[in-house]
Amino acid sequence: MTERFPWGTRGRFRRIAVLGITGLIVLAGAGTAYATASSSGLAYRLATATAAQVTASLDVVGTLSPVQQADVPFAVSGTVASVMVKAGQRVIAGQKLGTLSKAPFKAGIAAAESTLAQANLQVGNDTASQDQAASASGPGPGSKTGRGSSSGTASSLRPLQQGVLRGQRRADHALAQARIALDQASRACAGLSGPGAGATPSPSPSPTPPGGPTPTATGTAQAGPPSPPAAPAGSTSPSPTPASSPGGCAAATRQVLAAETAVLHAQQELSRQLTALSTALAKAVASDGTPAGRSGAGATPAGGRGGGSSGSATTGGASGTASAAQLAADQATADADAAQVTVAKQDLVNATVLSPIGGTVVAVDVSPGAAASAGTTAFEIAGLGSYQVATDVPVSDLPALKVGQQASVHVDGLDQPLTGSVVSIGLTPDTGSSPVTYPVTIGITGQAAGGLHANGFADVTITTGRARGVSVPTSAVHYSGHSATVTVYSGGRTHPVKVRVGTKGLVRTRITAGLKAGQHVVLADLRKPLPTNNLPGPVGPGIGVRVIGPP
């Protein structure tokens, strides 16, 4: 991520030197930095939370390619709501061509979120039933109070429960990646003959852990995170599917084997976690005879919905305590439902189709009120010297990307950057790369008179977010899981404060809750060694840095 400010690079942080008790004041643009000292030496480097505009962006490198004609389909099926162009009209890359009715997609999101909420509730009921059974088991030998013992027994289950839930999520993710690899290998090996051609192994079932039920996984499981649908035919997005050749088939088969290995390791770890929880749960409920039931005969946690994973199941009582395998099965269901929410939201985005290139509309094959099928050409655009940039974006950066986001394209040999926008985000990942990446296409709207060449490289900066509000230097924000904190300096003391983070840039991060303008946050403890005290980069208005001594 990078961050750019409209006020240029007039000021830069400079090294601060302090001799004796003399403070050196350095003016840097609109911000002011100064230092004070005491007999104990310097203590902290501080920054003041100020109102500023924060711009978040993603830097990628892509390959230029000329586009002569684009057959543009809708990525999803639906009813055409509007057609925004007509034959003979000039369009630019990223311009809206048409939309589908969004009501069905919004209803789909609501239904998927409701299903996910029910699945998460079931997981919560499972853990609660286990805690209740453990708490009801009574005091252990030598215990003076039953309450303290039962509470401790229930709390001792929680790390094991979390281990099962984490293990199930990892197994679901690994299985989803294996399905994608298997699908790609099937296409890569299609039409080839000979030993091994066109036949690829499928994810194998997991081993049976001793002393307890085990989830199983097959390549035909009904649940688990679904494989993303393939990119629509005729799309201008680069296809990650290799051509049908012996070399491509062999490479795709190796990817399947690597994915299967990852599935096996994830399921082995899940089996260990299931065994540990099953053993602890059996010991916890042994004193009152409550069985760890409700597992169901068809429980298939790793990638499948168990036969006992019913939302109507109750907790408590002799048949109400969820087993370790049932907990994993219900988590697998929640993982599958979470994936469906992601798919439903992406379908809503894909209800609007954009032109991937600049040029002239040759034909419009849809009309308002008509049904449109995914992958069927809806618009034909003839390019007039248009270029696009094809790149790959890591899966970790994908949530920040949206179709239509503006981009700046820097090409070697050109003095000024070209403008562009994100016109497509591929639905099929490249699992052969590490990390996993998705294909993204940037249409160039600001065409150059010359200097663009096929297969040339371009540096692209995609603006992923822009907001104004209370902000601090990004280095002042510390993360632990999904929580973020800053260290506030006040009255000669420091204390951590939990904050809510908004737009995150390379230089500054917007804080939406937990911090007010004017408060001082700690950037560094100067009593600890630092790799350098040079901080290159632009200094914006209000970015004042103070170095102060201990109280």
C-alpha positions as CSV (number, residue, x, y, z in Angstrom):
1,M,0.0,0.0,0.0
2,T,1.1,3.5,-0.7
3,E,-0.2,6.9,0.2
4,R,0.0,10.1,-1.7
5,F,-0.7,13.6,-0.5
6,P,-1.7,16.5,-2.8
7,W,0.7,18.9,-1.1
8,G,3.8,17.3,-2.6
9,T,7.1,16.6,-0.8
10,R,8.1,19.9,0.5
11,G,9.1,18.7,3.9
12,R,11.0,15.6,5.2
13,F,11.8,14.4,8.6
14,R,15.3,15.2,9.6
15,R,17.7,13.8,12.1
16,I,17.3,15.5,15.5
17,A,20.4,16.1,17.5
18,V,20.4,17.2,21.1
19,L,23.5,18.4,22.9
20,G,23.3,18.9,26.7
21,I,20.0,20.5,27.5
22,T,19.7,22.5,24.3
23,G,16.6,21.7,22.1
24,L,17.0,21.9,18.4
25,I,13.8,22.9,16.5
26,V,13.5,21.7,12.9
27,L,10.8,23.1,10.7
28,A,9.6,20.5,8.2
29,G,6.9,21.8,5.8
30,A,3.8,22.5,7.7
31,G,4.8,20.2,10.6
32,T,7.1,21.0,13.5
33,A,9.5,18.6,15.2
34,Y,11.4,19.3,18.3
35,A,13.2,17.5,21.1
36,T,13.7,18.0,24.8
37,A,16.1,16.3,27.1
38,S,16.6,15.6,30.7
39,S,19.3,14.0,32.8
40,S,17.8,10.6,32.1
41,G,18.0,11.0,28.3
42,L,15.3,10.9,25.6
43,A,12.4,8.5,26.2
44,Y,9.7,8.5,23.4
45,R,9.1,9.8,19.9
46,L,5.6,11.1,19.7
47,A,3.1,12.2,17.0
48,T,-0.1,14.1,17.4
49,A,-3.4,12.7,16.1
50,T,-4.7,15.3,13.6
51,A,-7.5,15.6,11.0
52,A,-6.1,14.7,7.6
53,Q,-7.1,13.0,4.4
54,V,-5.8,9.4,4.1
55,T,-5.4,7.7,0.8
56,A,-4.9,4.0,0.5
57,S,-3.6,2.4,-2.6
58,L,-2.2,-0.8,-4.0
59,D,1.0,-0.9,-6.1
60,V,1.2,-3.7,-8.7
61,V,3.3,-4.4,-11.8
62,G,1.5,-5.6,-14.9
63,T,2.0,-6.4,-18.6
64,L,0.7,-4.1,-21.4
65,S,-1.3,-5.7,-24.2
66,P,-3.2,-4.1,-27.1
67,V,-6.9,-4.7,-27.3
68,Q,-8.5,-4.7,-30.7
69,Q,-12.0,-5.9,-29.8
70,A,-13.7,-7.0,-26.7
71,D,-16.8,-9.2,-26.5
72,V,-18.2,-8.1,-23.1
73,P,-20.7,-10.4,-21.2
74,F,-22.4,-10.1,-17.9
75,A,-20.5,-12.2,-15.3
76,V,-23.8,-13.4,-13.8
77,S,-27.3,-14.2,-15.1
78,G,-30.3,-12.0,-14.4
79,T,-32.8,-9.5,-15.9
80,V,-31.4,-6.5,-17.7
81,A,-32.3,-3.3,-15.8
82,S,-30.6,-0.7,-18.0
83,V,-28.5,-0.4,-21.1
84,M,-26.3,2.7,-21.0
85,V,-24.8,2.8,-24.5
86,K,-25.9,2.3,-28.1
87,A,-24.2,1.1,-31.2
88,G,-21.8,3.6,-32.7
89,Q,-21.1,5.4,-29.3
90,R,-17.6,6.0,-28.2
91,V,-16.7,4.7,-24.7
92,I,-13.7,4.8,-22.5
93,A,-12.3,2.0,-20.4
94,G,-14.2,1.5,-17.2
95,Q,-17.4,3.2,-18.5
96,K,-20.7,1.5,-17.5
97,L,-22.4,-0.4,-20.3
98,G,-25.4,-1.9,-18.5
99,T,-26.8,-3.3,-15.3
100,L,-28.9,-6.2,-14.2
101,S,-31.8,-5.8,-11.7
102,K,-30.1,-5.8,-8.3
103,A,-33.1,-6.9,-6.2
104,P,-32.5,-10.6,-6.6
105,F,-28.8,-10.3,-5.7
106,K,-29.6,-8.2,-2.6
107,A,-32.1,-10.8,-1.5
108,G,-29.5,-13.5,-2.1
109,I,-27.1,-11.7,0.2
110,A,-29.7,-11.3,2.9
111,A,-30.6,-15.0,2.7
112,A,-26.9,-16.1,2.7
113,E,-26.2,-13.8,5.7
114,S,-29.2,-15.2,7.6
115,T,-28.0,-18.8,6.9
116,L,-24.5,-17.9,8.1
117,A,-25.9,-16.4,11.3
118,Q,-27.8,-19.6,12.0
119,A,-24.7,-21.7,11.4
120,N,-22.6,-19.5,13.7
121,L,-25.3,-19.8,16.4
122,Q,-25.2,-23.6,16.1
123,V,-21.5,-23.5,16.6
124,G,-22.0,-21.4,19.7
125,N,-24.7,-23.8,20.9
126,D,-22.3,-26.7,20.5
127,T,-19.6,-25.1,22.6
128,A,-22.1,-24.0,25.2
129,S,-23.5,-27.6,25.5
130,Q,-20.0,-28.9,26.1
131,D,-19.3,-26.2,28.7
132,Q,-22.6,-27.0,30.4
133,A,-21.9,-30.7,30.5
134,A,-18.4,-30.1,31.9
135,S,-19.8,-27.7,34.5
136,A,-22.5,-30.2,35.6
137,S,-19.9,-32.9,36.2
138,G,-19.4,-31.7,39.8
139,P,-16.3,-31.2,41.9
140,G,-13.3,-33.3,41.4
141,P,-11.6,-35.4,44.1
142,G,-10.3,-33.2,47.0
143,S,-12.2,-30.2,45.8
144,K,-13.7,-28.0,48.6
145,T,-16.2,-26.3,46.3
146,G,-18.0,-27.8,43.4
147,R,-18.5,-24.5,41.6
148,G,-14.8,-23.7,41.4
149,S,-14.0,-27.1,40.0
150,S,-16.7,-27.2,37.4
151,S,-15.9,-23.7,36.2
152,G,-12.3,-24.6,35.9
153,T,-13.2,-27.8,33.9
154,A,-15.4,-25.8,31.5
155,S,-12.7,-23.2,30.9
156,S,-10.1,-25.9,30.3
157,L,-12.2,-27.1,27.3
158,R,-12.1,-23.7,25.6
159,P,-8.5,-23.9,24.2
160,L,-9.3,-27.4,22.8
161,Q,-12.6,-26.1,21.3
162,Q,-10.8,-23.3,19.6
163,G,-8.2,-25.7,18.3
164,V,-10.9,-27.8,16.7
165,L,-12.5,-24.7,15.1
166,R,-9.2,-23.4,13.8
167,G,-8.3,-26.8,12.5
168,Q,-11.6,-27.2,10.7
169,R,-11.3,-23.8,9.1
170,R,-7.8,-24.7,7.8
171,A,-9.0,-28.0,6.5
172,D,-11.9,-26.3,4.7
173,H,-9.6,-23.8,3.1
174,A,-7.1,-26.5,2.0
175,L,-10.0,-28.6,0.5
176,A,-11.3,-25.6,-1.4
177,Q,-7.9,-25.0,-2.9
178,A,-7.6,-28.7,-3.8
179,R,-11.0,-28.5,-5.7
180,I,-9.8,-25.5,-7.6
181,A,-6.5,-27.2,-8.5
182,L,-8.4,-30.3,-9.6
183,D,-10.7,-28.3,-11.8
184,Q,-7.8,-26.5,-13.4
185,A,-6.0,-29.8,-14.0
186,S,-9.1,-31.3,-15.6
187,R,-9.2,-28.5,-18.1
188,A,-5.4,-28.5,-18.7
189,C,-5.4,-32.2,-19.4
190,A,-8.6,-32.2,-21.5
191,G,-8.1,-33.8,-24.9
192,L,-4.8,-35.4,-24.1
193,S,-4.2,-39.1,-24.5
194,G,-1.6,-41.3,-22.9
195,P,-0.8,-42.6,-19.5
196,G,-2.0,-40.2,-16.8
197,A,-3.5,-37.7,-19.2
198,G,-6.9,-36.4,-18.3
199,A,-6.9,-38.3,-15.0
200,T,-6.0,-36.5,-11.8
201,P,-6.3,-37.7,-8.2
202,S,-8.9,-36.4,-5.9
203,P,-8.6,-35.3,-2.3
204,S,-8.3,-38.4,-0.2
205,P,-10.2,-39.0,3.1
206,S,-8.6,-38.1,6.3
207,P,-7.1,-40.7,8.7
208,T,-9.0,-42.0,11.6
209,P,-7.8,-40.6,15.0
210,P,-7.6,-43.1,17.8
211,G,-10.4,-43.1,20.3
212,G,-12.9,-40.8,18.5
213,P,-14.9,-40.1,15.4
214,T,-13.2,-38.5,12.5
215,P,-14.4,-36.1,9.8
216,T,-14.0,-37.3,6.3
217,A,-13.3,-35.4,3.1
218,T,-13.9,-36.3,-0.5
219,G,-13.7,-34.5,-3.8
220,T,-17.5,-34.7,-4.1
221,A,-18.5,-33.2,-0.8
222,Q,-21.7,-31.1,-0.9
223,A,-20.5,-28.4,1.5
224,G,-17.4,-26.6,2.4
225,P,-16.2,-23.4,0.7
226,P,-17.3,-23.6,-2.9
227,S,-14.9,-23.3,-5.8
228,P,-15.1,-19.9,-7.5
229,P,-16.9,-20.1,-10.8
230,A,-14.8,-19.8,-13.9
231,A,-14.4,-16.4,-15.6
232,P,-17.1,-15.9,-18.3
233,A,-16.3,-16.8,-21.8
234,G,-15.3,-14.0,-24.1
235,S,-14.0,-12.0,-21.2
236,T,-10.9,-9.8,-21.7
237,S,-9.5,-11.0,-18.4
238,P,-6.4,-13.1,-18.7
239,S,-7.2,-16.7,-18.3
240,P,-5.2,-18.6,-15.6
241,T,-6.1,-22.0,-17.2
242,P,-3.0,-23.5,-18.9
243,A,-3.3,-24.6,-22.5
244,S,-3.9,-28.4,-23.2
245,S,-0.3,-29.6,-23.6
246,P,1.7,-32.4,-22.0
247,G,3.8,-29.8,-20.1
248,G,0.8,-27.9,-18.9
249,C,-1.0,-31.0,-17.8
250,A,2.0,-32.3,-15.9
251,A,2.3,-28.9,-14.1
252,A,-1.4,-28.9,-13.2
253,T,-1.2,-32.4,-11.9
254,R,1.7,-31.5,-9.7
255,Q,-0.4,-28.6,-8.3
256,V,-3.2,-31.1,-7.5
257,L,-0.7,-33.4,-5.6
258,A,0.6,-30.4,-3.7
259,A,-2.9,-29.3,-2.8
260,E,-3.8,-32.9,-1.7
261,T,-0.7,-32.9,0.5
262,A,-1.9,-29.7,2.1
263,V,-5.3,-31.2,2.7
264,L,-3.8,-34.3,4.3
265,H,-1.7,-32.2,6.7
266,A,-4.6,-30.0,7.6
267,Q,-6.9,-33.1,8.3
268,Q,-4.2,-34.8,10.3
269,E,-3.9,-31.7,12.5
270,L,-7.7,-31.6,12.8
271,S,-7.7,-35.2,13.8
272,R,-5.3,-34.5,16.6
273,Q,-7.4,-31.6,17.8
274,L,-10.6,-33.8,17.7
275,T,-8.9,-36.5,19.7
276,A,-7.7,-34.1,22.4
277,L,-11.2,-32.5,22.7
278,S,-13.0,-35.8,22.7
279,T,-10.8,-37.2,25.4
280,A,-11.1,-34.1,27.6
281,L,-14.9,-34.0,27.1
282,A,-15.3,-37.6,28.0
283,K,-13.4,-37.1,31.2
284,A,-15.3,-34.0,32.1
285,V,-18.8,-35.6,31.7
286,A,-17.9,-39.0,33.1
287,S,-18.9,-38.3,36.7
288,D,-22.5,-37.6,35.9
289,G,-22.8,-40.1,33.0
290,T,-23.7,-37.5,30.3
291,P,-22.6,-38.9,26.9
292,A,-21.0,-36.6,24.4
293,G,-23.7,-37.2,21.8
294,R,-25.5,-35.4,18.9
295,S,-22.7,-36.5,16.6
296,G,-25.0,-38.0,14.0
297,A,-24.2,-40.9,11.9
298,G,-23.2,-38.8,8.9
299,A,-21.0,-36.2,10.5
300,T,-18.4,-35.1,7.9
301,P,-16.8,-31.9,9.2
302,A,-14.0,-31.4,6.7
303,G,-15.9,-30.2,3.7
304,G,-19.3,-31.8,4.3
305,R,-22.5,-31.2,6.2
306,G,-23.0,-33.8,8.9
307,G,-26.2,-35.7,9.2
308,G,-26.5,-34.4,12.8
309,S,-25.8,-30.8,11.9
310,S,-29.4,-29.7,12.3
311,G,-30.3,-26.2,13.4
312,S,-33.1,-27.6,15.5
313,A,-30.8,-29.7,17.7
314,T,-31.0,-28.8,21.4
315,T,-28.2,-28.6,24.0
316,G,-28.1,-30.0,27.5
317,G,-29.4,-33.3,28.7
318,A,-28.3,-36.8,27.9
319,S,-28.5,-36.3,24.1
320,G,-27.8,-32.6,24.0
321,T,-24.1,-32.4,24.4
322,A,-22.3,-31.9,21.1
323,S,-19.4,-34.2,20.4
324,A,-16.0,-33.0,19.1
325,A,-16.8,-34.3,15.6
326,Q,-20.2,-32.5,15.6
327,L,-18.6,-29.3,16.6
328,A,-16.2,-29.6,13.6
329,A,-19.1,-30.6,11.3
330,D,-21.1,-27.5,12.3
331,Q,-18.0,-25.3,11.8
332,A,-17.6,-26.7,8.3
333,T,-21.2,-25.7,7.6
334,A,-20.5,-22.2,8.9
335,D,-17.4,-22.0,6.7
336,A,-19.4,-23.1,3.6
337,D,-22.1,-20.5,4.5
338,A,-19.5,-17.8,4.9
339,A,-18.2,-18.6,1.4
340,Q,-21.7,-18.3,0.0
341,V,-22.0,-14.8,1.5
342,T,-18.8,-13.8,-0.3
343,V,-20.1,-15.3,-3.6
344,A,-23.5,-13.5,-3.2
345,K,-21.8,-10.1,-2.6
346,Q,-19.5,-10.7,-5.6
347,D,-22.6,-11.5,-7.7
348,L,-24.1,-8.1,-6.8
349,V,-20.9,-6.3,-7.9
350,N,-20.9,-8.3,-11.2
351,A,-24.5,-7.1,-11.9
352,T,-22.9,-4.0,-13.4
353,V,-20.7,-4.5,-16.5
354,L,-18.0,-2.1,-17.6
355,S,-16.2,-1.6,-20.8
356,P,-12.7,-3.1,-20.5
357,I,-11.3,-0.9,-23.3
358,G,-11.8,2.5,-24.9
359,G,-13.3,2.4,-28.4
360,T,-16.6,2.3,-30.3
361,V,-19.6,0.2,-29.5
362,V,-20.1,-2.2,-32.4
363,A,-23.2,-4.0,-31.2
364,V,-25.6,-4.1,-28.2
365,D,-27.2,-7.6,-27.9
366,V,-29.4,-7.0,-24.8
367,S,-32.3,-4.7,-23.9
368,P,-34.0,-3.7,-20.7
369,G,-36.3,-6.3,-19.3
370,A,-34.7,-9.1,-21.3
371,A,-32.9,-12.1,-19.6
372,A,-29.1,-12.1,-19.8
373,S,-27.1,-15.3,-19.4
374,A,-23.6,-15.3,-17.7
375,G,-20.9,-15.6,-20.3
376,T,-23.1,-14.7,-23.3
377,T,-21.8,-11.6,-25.2
378,A,-23.9,-8.6,-24.4
379,F,-21.8,-5.8,-25.9
380,E,-19.1,-5.7,-28.6
381,I,-16.5,-3.0,-28.4
382,A,-14.0,-2.2,-31.1
383,G,-10.7,-0.8,-29.7
384,L,-8.9,2.1,-31.4
385,G,-5.3,1.7,-30.4
386,S,-6.5,0.8,-26.8
387,Y,-4.2,-0.9,-24.3
388,Q,-4.9,-2.7,-21.1
389,V,-2.7,-3.9,-18.2
390,A,-2.9,-7.5,-17.0
391,T,-1.6,-8.2,-13.5
392,D,-2.0,-10.6,-10.6
393,V,-3.1,-9.5,-7.1
394,P,-2.4,-11.6,-3.9
395,V,-5.6,-12.9,-2.3
396,S,-4.8,-10.9,0.9
397,D,-5.2,-7.7,-1.1
398,L,-8.3,-8.8,-3.0
399,P,-10.9,-7.5,-0.5
400,A,-9.7,-3.9,-1.0
401,L,-10.2,-4.1,-4.8
402,K,-13.4,-3.2,-6.6
403,V,-14.3,-2.9,-10.2
404,G,-14.3,0.8,-11.2
405,Q,-11.5,1.9,-8.9
406,Q,-9.3,4.6,-10.4
407,A,-5.6,3.7,-11.3
408,S,-2.5,5.6,-12.3
409,V,-0.4,3.7,-14.9
410,H,3.4,4.6,-15.1
411,V,5.1,3.4,-18.3
412,D,8.8,3.6,-18.9
413,G,9.6,6.2,-21.6
414,L,6.5,8.4,-20.8
415,D,6.9,11.5,-18.8
416,Q,3.3,11.6,-17.5
417,P,1.3,8.7,-16.0
418,L,-1.7,7.5,-17.8
419,T,-5.1,7.2,-16.2
420,G,-7.1,3.9,-16.0
421,S,-9.5,1.9,-13.9
422,V,-10.1,-1.6,-12.7
423,V,-12.4,-3.2,-15.3
424,S,-12.4,-6.9,-14.2
425,I,-11.3,-9.1,-11.3
426,G,-10.9,-12.7,-12.2
427,L,-12.9,-15.3,-10.3
428,T,-10.4,-18.2,-10.7
429,P,-7.2,-18.0,-8.6
430,D,-3.7,-19.0,-9.7
431,T,-3.0,-21.6,-7.0
432,G,0.5,-22.3,-8.4
433,S,1.8,-19.0,-7.1
434,S,2.7,-18.3,-3.5
435,P,0.8,-16.5,-2.2
436,V,-2.3,-17.4,-4.2
437,T,-3.2,-14.6,-6.7
438,Y,-6.2,-13.5,-8.8
439,P,-6.0,-12.0,-12.3
440,V,-6.9,-8.3,-12.5
441,T,-7.3,-6.2,-15.6
442,I,-6.8,-2.4,-15.7
443,G,-8.2,-0.6,-18.7
444,I,-6.2,2.5,-19.8
445,T,-8.3,5.5,-20.4
446,G,-5.6,8.1,-21.0
447,Q,-4.0,6.9,-24.2
448,A,-0.5,8.1,-25.2
449,A,0.4,9.1,-28.7
450,G,3.2,6.6,-28.6
451,G,5.4,4.7,-26.3
452,L,3.1,1.8,-25.5
453,H,4.3,-1.6,-26.6
454,A,2.8,-5.0,-26.4
455,N,4.3,-7.1,-23.5
456,G,5.9,-4.0,-22.0
457,F,5.8,-3.5,-18.2
458,A,3.8,-0.9,-16.4
459,D,3.7,0.2,-12.7
460,V,0.1,0.6,-11.6
461,T,-1.1,2.4,-8.5
462,I,-4.8,1.6,-7.7
463,T,-6.6,3.9,-5.3
464,T,-8.4,1.5,-3.0
465,G,-9.7,4.1,-0.5
466,R,-9.8,7.7,0.5
467,A,-11.3,9.3,3.6
468,R,-10.8,12.3,5.9
469,G,-10.7,12.2,9.7
470,V,-8.6,11.8,12.7
471,S,-5.4,10.0,11.7
472,V,-2.0,9.0,13.1
473,P,1.2,7.7,11.5
474,T,0.7,4.1,10.4
475,S,3.7,2.9,12.5
476,A,1.8,4.0,15.7
477,V,-0.9,1.4,15.2
478,H,-0.3,-2.1,16.5
479,Y,-2.4,-5.2,15.6
480,S,-3.2,-8.3,17.5
481,G,-5.5,-10.5,15.5
482,H,-8.5,-8.4,14.5
483,S,-7.8,-5.8,17.3
484,A,-5.9,-2.6,16.9
485,T,-4.3,-0.4,19.6
486,V,-2.2,2.7,19.9
487,T,-0.1,3.8,22.8
488,V,-1.3,7.2,24.1
489,Y,1.1,9.5,26.0
490,S,-0.6,11.7,28.6
491,G,0.5,13.4,31.8
492,G,4.0,11.8,31.6
493,R,2.6,8.3,31.3
494,T,1.8,5.9,28.5
495,H,-1.2,3.5,28.2
496,P,-2.5,1.4,25.4
497,V,-5.9,2.4,23.9
498,K,-8.0,0.1,21.7
499,V,-9.0,1.9,18.4
500,R,-11.1,1.2,15.4
501,V,-9.1,1.5,12.1
502,G,-10.5,2.9,8.9
503,T,-8.5,3.6,5.8
504,K,-5.0,2.4,6.1
505,G,-2.2,4.1,4.1
506,L,1.5,3.5,4.0
507,V,2.2,6.8,5.9
508,R,-1.0,7.5,7.9
509,T,-4.0,5.5,9.1
510,R,-7.4,6.9,9.8
511,I,-8.8,6.2,13.3
512,T,-12.6,6.0,13.3
513,A,-13.1,5.4,17.1
514,G,-11.0,5.4,20.3
515,L,-8.9,8.5,19.6
516,K,-9.4,12.2,19.4
517,A,-7.6,14.9,17.5
518,G,-4.8,16.5,19.7
519,Q,-3.9,13.3,21.6
520,H,-0.3,12.2,21.5
521,V,0.6,8.7,20.4
522,V,3.9,6.9,20.8
523,L,5.9,6.1,17.7
524,A,9.0,4.6,19.3
525,D,10.6,4.1,22.7
526,L,14.0,5.8,22.2
527,R,15.5,3.8,25.1
528,K,15.4,0.8,22.7
529,P,17.8,0.5,19.8
530,L,16.4,1.5,16.4
531,P,17.6,0.4,13.0
532,T,17.6,4.0,11.8
533,N,16.3,7.4,12.8
534,N,15.9,8.6,9.2
535,L,12.3,8.7,8.2
536,P,12.2,9.5,4.4
537,G,8.9,10.5,2.8
538,P,6.6,13.5,2.6
539,V,5.5,15.3,5.7
540,G,1.9,16.5,5.6
541,P,0.1,19.3,7.3
542,G,-0.3,18.6,11.0
543,I,2.1,15.7,11.0
544,G,4.2,17.0,14.0
545,V,6.7,14.7,15.6
546,R,7.9,15.4,19.2
547,V,10.7,13.7,21.1
548,I,10.5,14.2,24.8
549,G,12.3,12.9,27.9
550,P,10.9,10.9,30.7
551,P,8.9,12.8,33.4
